[in-house]
Amino acid sequence: MENRKSAPESSRGASLVRHGSTLSALTLVSRVLGLVREMVKAALLGTTALSDAFTVAFMIPNLLRRLFAEGSIAVAFIPTFKGYLIEEDKEKTKEFLSATFTFLSFFVTVAVLIGVAAAPLVVPIFGIKEFDETVFLTRIMFPYLACVSVAAFFQGILNTVHVFAPTGFAPILLNIVTIGAALLLSPFTANPARAMAVGVILGGLLEALVQLPFVLSRGFRFPLISLKRAFTNPGTRTVLRLIGPTIVGMAAYQLNDLVSTALAGNAGAGVVSSLQYSLRLQELILGVFAVSIGTVLLPDLAGHAKSGRWDEYNDRLVTAMDIIALITIPITFFALVQGELLVRLLFQARSFDENSVRLTTTAFMFHIPGLFFIALNRILAPAFYAQSDSKSPTMAGIASFAVNMALAALFVGPLRGGGVALALTVASAVNTVLLVAFLARNPKVAVGRAVRSASVYALRLALISVAAAAPLVFLGGRIAAPFAGRGRLVSYGFPLAISTLLYAAVGIGLLALTKDEQAKAVVRAFRRRGK
């Protein structure tokens, strides 16, 4: 079989992996700790009404964080800040940072005050039985929005200058503090959910504080200025102009979660929590690879686009899409075969009973097929943001929102939580198709080449994954039998470990047999880091 990539393209793949590997390693730790946080929550709260209360209370400020903090930083701040750095005018750069920080501080303060006051009006939408407790928890955790918004601002500064380690370490603190609070403070609070809420606030504060010294050490300063100067700053106005349509698109995306949660909340107790447990498993994979690669990719694409280096832009994009396929497709097939075993190993304890296993496994089986599309969206969106185009992802987001809502309403009746998960998977695929179509409108972007490369490669990986999964299907019962009835870790952990090794051995063997260039590039990148 002929090699798919030339040497220069392979080296670019190795470069992308190498630059992203530190962030991926930190993100892996963060996501694993996030999973541990969900395991602690599952043990303490299970899929009870109180668990649903915490899930909804944390989700509301979290959605606003994604909307106004992370999304805006990626879409508008990084490309604009990159432009200032290219100009090399220190005074203009300092004024822009001060204006942005002033505007952000004012905006999130107002948002937190409104959120705390409006909690009793928002919570009834979700049909949660624990109404009073949900309102109380929402009010405790809403200031988290301010903490992580400032943390996202620091992250934008550091990522633009290719400093990724502090931003990867920050979420680790959030998870450690939340886990610690849940275990240590639960005996002293009315319920474990309140202890976890305290941990969320403290962890969010640490997310911001841990990055500040690194920002200051790079010589960046951003003293508060008057609101008038902040709003009239050309850079701030550019950011706001880019954010405008993005907020509409992101709002549509986040509204997906709100409406889906409302539908799930009315489908029965525990459905909301089961969906969140399922998404946590999916995000473990997504966050480690897709988010990390997207984070590293954006500053590079922005620099290439602003400098007119479209060949480098296209090569970087194609390589990123192929790497995403290499990671997500094999994991998807493995998860489809081993999903229930994974759920039992990670969550089945104390309050997480057989009904909880059934609800969560069902949701996961419908969530995981969307992994490839969601990961691709995380790569395609920066391709637009690097061109200062926020309108196209907005339109794609609105369209996928409409698809998601229609399908969720249609499927939630017969499939309950599984129907909501299936709707999200289909909507993610629609979003991918639309992003590709919109990206093709720029003749300088080699969309045809990228789609052909990713499609052919994805099909090949799917065939390899099916071949690797076949032994697990036929031998699953025999692998599990010797360990049955020996406790959670042995009964589920050992069969899962053996299945993982068998699947990986067959898959890696087939990749080696077919001389896969992207896999070789990944191996070379990690070997270089080890030297």
C-alpha positions in Angstrom: 0.0 0.0 0.0 1.3 3.5 -0.9 2.1 6.0 1.8 -0.7 8.5 2.2 1.6 11.4 3.3 4.7 12.9 2.0 7.6 13.4 4.4 6.9 17.1 5.0 3.3 16.4 5.8 4.3 13.7 8.2 6.7 16.0 10.0 3.9 18.5 10.3 1.8 15.8 11.9 4.5 15.0 14.3 4.9 18.7 15.1 1.3 19.1 15.8 1.3 16.1 18.1 4.5 17.1 19.8 3.3 20.6 20.5 0.0 19.3 21.8 1.3 16.4 23.8 2.1 18.4 26.9 -1.4 19.9 26.9 -2.9 16.5 26.1 -1.1 14.9 29.0 -2.3 17.6 31.4 -5.8 17.4 29.9 -5.7 13.6 30.4 -5.0 14.1 34.1 -7.8 16.7 34.3 -10.3 14.5 32.5 -9.4 11.5 34.6 -9.9 13.6 37.7 -13.2 14.9 36.3 -14.2 11.3 35.9 -13.2 10.6 39.5 -15.3 13.6 40.5 -18.3 12.0 38.7 -17.5 8.7 40.3 -17.5 10.4 43.8 -20.8 12.1 42.8 -22.2 8.8 41.6 -21.3 7.1 44.9 -22.7 9.9 47.0 -25.8 10.9 45.0 -26.4 8.1 42.3 -29.1 9.1 39.9 -31.4 10.5 42.6 -33.4 13.7 42.5 -30.6 15.4 44.5 -28.1 14.3 41.9 -30.3 15.9 39.3 -30.5 19.1 41.4 -26.7 19.4 41.5 -26.3 18.6 37.8 -28.8 21.3 36.8 -27.4 23.9 39.3 -23.8 23.4 38.0 -24.9 23.3 34.4 -26.5 26.8 34.3 -23.3 28.8 35.1 -21.3 26.3 33.2 -23.3 26.9 30.0 -22.7 30.7 30.4 -19.0 30.0 30.9 -18.8 28.2 27.6 -20.9 30.9 25.9 -19.2 34.1 27.1 -15.8 32.9 28.3 -14.2 30.0 26.4 -16.1 30.4 23.2 -15.5 34.2 23.0 -11.8 33.8 23.8 -11.2 31.2 21.1 -13.4 33.0 18.5 -12.5 36.6 19.0 -9.7 37.3 21.5 -6.9 35.0 20.3 -7.1 36.1 16.6 -7.3 39.8 17.6 -4.5 39.5 20.1 -2.4 37.7 17.6 -2.7 40.7 15.3 -1.5 43.0 18.0 1.5 40.8 18.6 2.4 40.7 14.9 2.3 44.6 14.9 4.8 44.6 17.8 3.3 47.8 19.3 3.6 47.3 23.1 1.5 50.3 24.1 -1.4 49.3 21.8 -1.2 45.7 23.1 -1.3 46.9 26.7 -4.3 49.1 26.0 -6.1 46.3 24.3 -5.6 43.9 27.2 -6.7 46.5 29.7 -9.8 47.3 27.7 -10.7 43.6 27.3 -10.1 42.8 31.0 -12.2 45.8 32.1 -15.1 44.9 29.8 -14.9 41.2 30.9 -14.8 42.1 34.6 -17.8 44.4 34.3 -19.8 42.0 32.2 -19.4 38.9 34.3 -20.1 40.8 37.5 -23.5 41.9 36.2 -24.1 38.4 34.8 -23.5 36.8 38.2 -25.8 39.2 40.0 -28.6 38.6 37.5 -28.0 34.8 37.7 -28.2 34.7 41.5 -31.4 36.8 41.5 -33.1 35.0 38.6 -32.4 31.4 39.8 -36.0 30.8 41.1 -37.3 31.8 37.7 -34.9 29.6 35.6 -34.9 26.3 37.7 -38.6 25.4 37.1 -37.8 24.9 33.4 -36.0 21.7 34.1 -38.8 19.9 36.0 -36.5 19.0 38.9 -38.2 17.6 42.0 -35.7 19.2 44.4 -36.7 22.8 43.5 -35.6 24.6 46.6 -32.3 22.8 46.8 -31.6 23.4 43.1 -32.1 27.1 43.5 -29.8 27.1 46.6 -27.1 25.2 44.8 -27.4 27.4 41.7 -26.9 30.5 43.8 -23.8 29.0 45.5 -22.2 28.1 42.2 -23.1 31.1 40.0 -20.0 33.1 41.0 -18.0 30.3 39.4 -18.8 32.0 36.1 -16.7 35.1 37.1 -13.8 33.0 38.2 -13.5 30.9 35.0 -14.2 33.9 32.8 -11.0 35.5 34.2 -9.2 32.2 33.9 -10.3 32.0 30.2 -8.9 35.5 29.6 -5.5 34.4 31.1 -5.7 31.2 29.0 -6.2 33.3 25.8 -3.1 35.3 26.5 -0.9 32.3 27.2 -2.2 30.2 24.3 -1.6 33.0 21.9 2.1 33.0 22.8 2.2 29.2 22.7 2.3 28.6 26.5 -0.1 25.7 27.2 1.0 24.0 30.4 -0.5 26.4 32.9 -3.9 26.4 31.1 -3.8 22.6 31.1 -3.0 22.4 34.8 -5.7 24.9 35.9 -8.7 22.5 35.5 -6.8 19.9 37.5 -7.1 22.1 40.5 -10.9 22.5 40.0 -11.4 18.7 40.0 -9.0 18.1 43.0 -10.7 20.7 45.1 -14.2 19.5 44.2 -13.4 15.9 45.0 -11.7 16.9 48.3 -14.7 19.1 49.3 -17.2 16.3 48.5 -15.3 13.8 50.7 -14.2 16.1 53.5 -17.1 18.6 53.8 -20.0 16.3 53.3 -20.3 15.3 57.0 -20.6 19.0 57.9 -23.1 20.1 55.3 -26.8 19.3 54.9 -26.0 17.0 51.9 -23.0 16.1 49.7 -24.3 18.3 46.9 -23.6 21.4 48.9 -20.1 20.2 49.8 -19.4 19.7 46.1 -20.8 23.2 45.3 -18.3 24.8 47.7 -15.5 22.9 46.0 -16.6 24.2 42.6 -16.3 27.8 43.7 -12.9 27.3 45.4 -11.6 25.3 42.4 -12.8 28.0 39.9 -10.9 30.7 41.9 -7.7 28.6 41.8 -8.1 28.1 38.0 -7.6 31.8 37.6 -4.9 32.3 40.2 -2.6 29.6 39.0 -2.3 31.1 35.6 -1.8 34.7 36.6 2.0 34.4 37.5 2.7 33.0 34.1 0.9 35.8 32.4 2.7 38.4 34.4 6.1 36.7 33.8 5.6 37.2 30.1 5.4 40.9 30.7 1.7 41.4 30.0 -0.1 44.0 32.2 -3.8 44.9 32.1 -4.8 47.5 34.7 -8.5 48.4 34.9 -9.5 51.5 32.8 -12.7 53.4 32.4 -15.6 51.7 30.8 -15.7 54.4 28.1 -12.1 53.7 27.1 -12.8 50.0 27.2 -15.8 50.1 24.9 -14.1 52.5 22.5 -10.9 50.6 22.1 -10.5 49.4 18.5 -9.4 46.0 19.6 -12.3 45.6 22.0 -14.7 46.7 19.3 -13.2 44.1 17.0 -13.6 41.4 19.6 -17.2 42.5 20.2 -17.9 42.5 16.5 -16.6 38.9 16.2 -18.3 37.8 19.3 -21.8 39.1 18.3 -22.7 36.4 15.7 -20.7 33.8 17.7 -22.9 34.4 20.8 -25.9 33.7 18.7 -24.5 30.4 17.4 -23.0 29.4 20.8 -26.3 30.3 22.4 -28.1 28.0 20.1 -25.6 25.3 20.9 -25.9 25.8 24.6 -29.6 26.0 24.3 -29.3 22.5 23.0 -28.2 21.5 26.5 -30.8 23.5 28.3 -33.7 22.2 26.2 -32.3 18.6 26.2 -32.0 18.7 30.0 -35.5 20.1 30.3 -36.8 17.2 28.2 -34.7 14.7 30.1 -35.9 16.2 33.5 -39.5 15.5 32.5 -38.7 12.0 31.3 -38.2 10.7 34.8 -35.9 10.9 37.9 -32.3 10.1 37.1 -32.4 10.6 33.4 -30.6 14.0 33.6 -27.9 12.6 35.8 -27.4 9.5 33.5 -26.9 11.8 30.5 -24.3 13.7 32.4 -22.4 10.6 33.5 -22.5 9.4 29.8 -21.2 12.8 28.6 -18.4 12.7 31.1 -17.1 9.5 29.6 -17.3 11.0 26.1 -15.7 14.2 27.2 -12.8 12.3 28.8 -11.8 11.2 25.3 -12.9 14.5 23.6 -11.1 16.7 26.0 -7.8 14.9 26.0 -7.4 14.9 22.2 -9.8 17.0 20.2 -9.8 20.0 22.6 -6.0 19.9 23.0 -5.3 19.7 19.3 -7.9 22.5 18.6 -6.3 24.6 21.3 -2.8 24.2 19.8 -4.1 24.5 16.2 -5.9 27.9 16.5 -2.9 30.2 17.1 -1.1 28.5 14.2 -4.0 28.8 11.8 -4.5 32.4 12.8 -0.9 33.2 12.1 -1.0 31.5 8.7 -4.2 33.2 7.7 -3.1 36.7 8.7 0.2 36.2 6.9 -1.4 34.8 3.8 0.4 31.4 4.1 -2.5 29.3 2.9 -0.4 26.3 2.0 0.7 25.9 5.6 -2.9 26.6 6.8 -4.2 23.8 4.6 -1.5 21.3 5.6 -2.1 22.0 9.3 -5.9 21.6 8.9 -5.6 18.3 6.9 -3.2 16.8 9.4 -5.3 17.8 12.3 -8.4 16.1 10.8 -6.5 12.9 10.1 -5.2 12.7 13.6 -8.7 13.2 15.0 -9.9 10.3 12.9 -7.0 8.1 14.1 -7.9 8.8 17.7 -11.7 8.9 17.8 -12.8 6.1 15.4 -11.0 3.2 17.0 -12.1 4.4 20.5 -15.7 4.7 19.3 -15.9 1.1 18.2 -14.2 -0.1 21.4 -16.7 1.9 23.5 -19.7 0.4 21.6 -18.5 -3.1 22.5 -17.4 -2.4 26.1 -19.7 0.4 27.1 -21.6 -1.4 29.9 -18.5 -2.8 31.4 -17.0 0.6 31.4 -20.0 2.1 33.1 -20.1 -0.6 35.8 -16.4 -0.3 36.5 -16.4 3.5 36.9 -19.8 4.2 38.5 -21.5 1.2 40.1 -21.2 1.7 43.8 -23.5 2.6 46.7 -26.3 4.8 45.3 -25.4 3.9 41.7 -27.6 0.8 41.3 -28.7 -1.4 38.4 -31.2 1.1 37.2 -28.5 3.7 37.1 -26.3 1.3 35.1 -29.1 0.8 32.6 -29.9 4.5 32.2 -26.3 5.5 31.8 -25.3 2.7 29.4 -28.3 3.4 27.2 -27.3 7.1 27.0 -23.7 6.2 26.3 -24.5 3.8 23.4 -26.3 6.7 21.7 -23.7 9.4 22.6 -20.5 7.7 21.6 -21.2 7.4 17.8 -21.1 11.2 17.7 -17.6 11.4 19.1 -15.9 11.7 15.6 -18.2 14.5 14.5 -18.0 16.4 17.7 -14.2 16.1 17.6 -14.1 17.3 14.0 -16.3 20.3 14.9 -13.6 21.3 17.5 -11.1 21.3 14.7 -13.2 22.9 12.0 -14.4 25.8 14.1 -10.9 27.2 14.7 -10.4 27.1 10.9 -13.1 29.8 10.7 -12.0 31.7 13.8 -8.4 32.0 12.4 -9.9 33.8 9.4 -11.9 36.1 11.7 -15.1 34.5 10.4 -17.5 33.8 13.2 -20.7 34.0 11.2 -20.3 30.6 9.4 -20.0 28.5 12.6 -22.9 30.5 13.9 -25.2 29.5 11.1 -24.1 25.9 11.4 -24.8 26.0 15.1 -28.3 27.4 14.6 -29.1 24.7 12.1 -27.8 21.9 14.2 -29.7 23.3 17.2 -32.9 23.1 15.2 -32.2 19.5 14.2 -31.3 18.5 17.8 -34.4 20.0 19.3 -36.7 18.4 16.7 -35.2 15.0 17.1 -34.9 15.2 20.9 -38.6 16.0 21.2 -39.4 13.2 18.8 -37.1 10.5 20.4 -37.4 11.3 24.1 -40.8 9.6 24.4 -39.9 6.1 23.2 -36.2 6.2 24.1 -36.0 8.6 27.1 -32.4 9.5 27.8 -31.2 7.5 24.8 -33.4 9.6 22.5 -31.9 12.8 23.8 -28.4 11.3 23.3 -29.2 10.1 19.8 -30.5 13.6 18.8 -27.2 15.2 19.9 -25.2 12.7 17.8 -27.2 13.3 14.6 -27.1 17.1 15.2 -23.3 16.9 15.6 -23.0 15.2 12.2 -25.2 17.8 10.6 -23.0 20.5 12.1 -19.9 18.9 10.6 -21.4 18.8 7.1 -22.4 22.4 7.3 -19.0 23.6 8.6 -17.3 21.8 5.7 -19.8 23.3 3.2 -19.2 26.8 4.6 -15.4 26.4 4.7 -15.5 25.5 0.9 -16.7 29.0 0.1 -13.1 30.3 0.7 -11.2 29.3 -2.5 -7.9 29.5 -0.6 -8.9 26.7 1.8 -8.3 23.2 0.3 -11.6 21.8 1.6 -11.9 19.1 -1.1 -8.5 17.8 -0.2 -9.2 17.8 3.5 -12.6 16.0 3.1 -11.2 13.4 0.7 -8.3 12.7 3.0 -10.4 12.5 6.2 -13.2 10.4 4.5 -10.9 7.8 3.0 -8.9 7.6 6.2 -12.0 7.3 8.4 -13.3 4.5 6.3 -10.0 2.7 6.5 -9.9 3.2 10.3 -13.5 1.9 10.6 -12.6 -1.3 8.9 -9.5 -1.8 11.0 -11.6 -1.1 14.2 -14.3 -3.6 13.2 -11.5 -6.2 12.7 -10.0 -5.4 16.1 -13.4 -5.4 17.8 -14.5 -8.8 16.4 -12.4 -10.9 18.9 -14.0 -8.9 21.8 -17.5 -9.7 20.6 -16.8 -13.4 20.3 -14.6 -13.8 23.4 -16.2 -11.3 25.7 -18.0 -13.9 27.8 -15.0 -16.1 28.2 -12.8 -13.2 29.2 -15.2 -12.1 31.9 -16.1 -15.5 33.3 -13.0 -16.2 35.4 -13.4 -12.8 37.2 -17.2 -12.8 37.9 -18.3 -12.3 41.5 -15.0 -11.1 42.8 -15.7 -7.5 43.5 -16.2 -4.4 41.3 -12.5 -3.8 40.5 -11.7 -7.4 39.6 -15.1 -8.4 38.0 -15.1 -5.4 35.6 -11.6 -4.0 35.7 -9.6 -7.1 34.7 -11.9 -8.1 31.8 -11.8 -4.5 30.6 -8.0 -4.3 30.8 -7.6 -7.6 28.9 -10.1 -6.5 26.3 -8.3 -3.2 25.9 -4.9 -4.9 25.4 -6.4 -7.4 22.9 -8.1 -4.6 20.9 -5.0 -2.4 20.9 -2.8 -5.3 19.9 -4.9 -6.2 16.9 -5.5 -2.5 15.9 -1.8 -1.5 16.2 -0.8 -4.6 14.3 -3.1 -3.7 11.5 -1.9 -0.1 11.4 1.6 -1.3 11.2 0.8 -3.8 8.5 -0.8 -1.1 6.4 2.1 1.3 7.1 -0.1 4.1 8.4 1.8 7.3 8.1 -0.2 9.3 10.7 0.3 6.6 13.3 4.1 6.6 12.5 4.1 10.4 12.9 2.5 10.1 16.3 5.0 7.5 17.5 7.9 9.7 16.2 6.6 12.7 18.0 6.4 10.9 21.4 9.8 9.4 20.9 11.3 12.8 20.3 9.7 14.1 23.5 11.2 11.1 25.4 14.7 12.0 24.4 
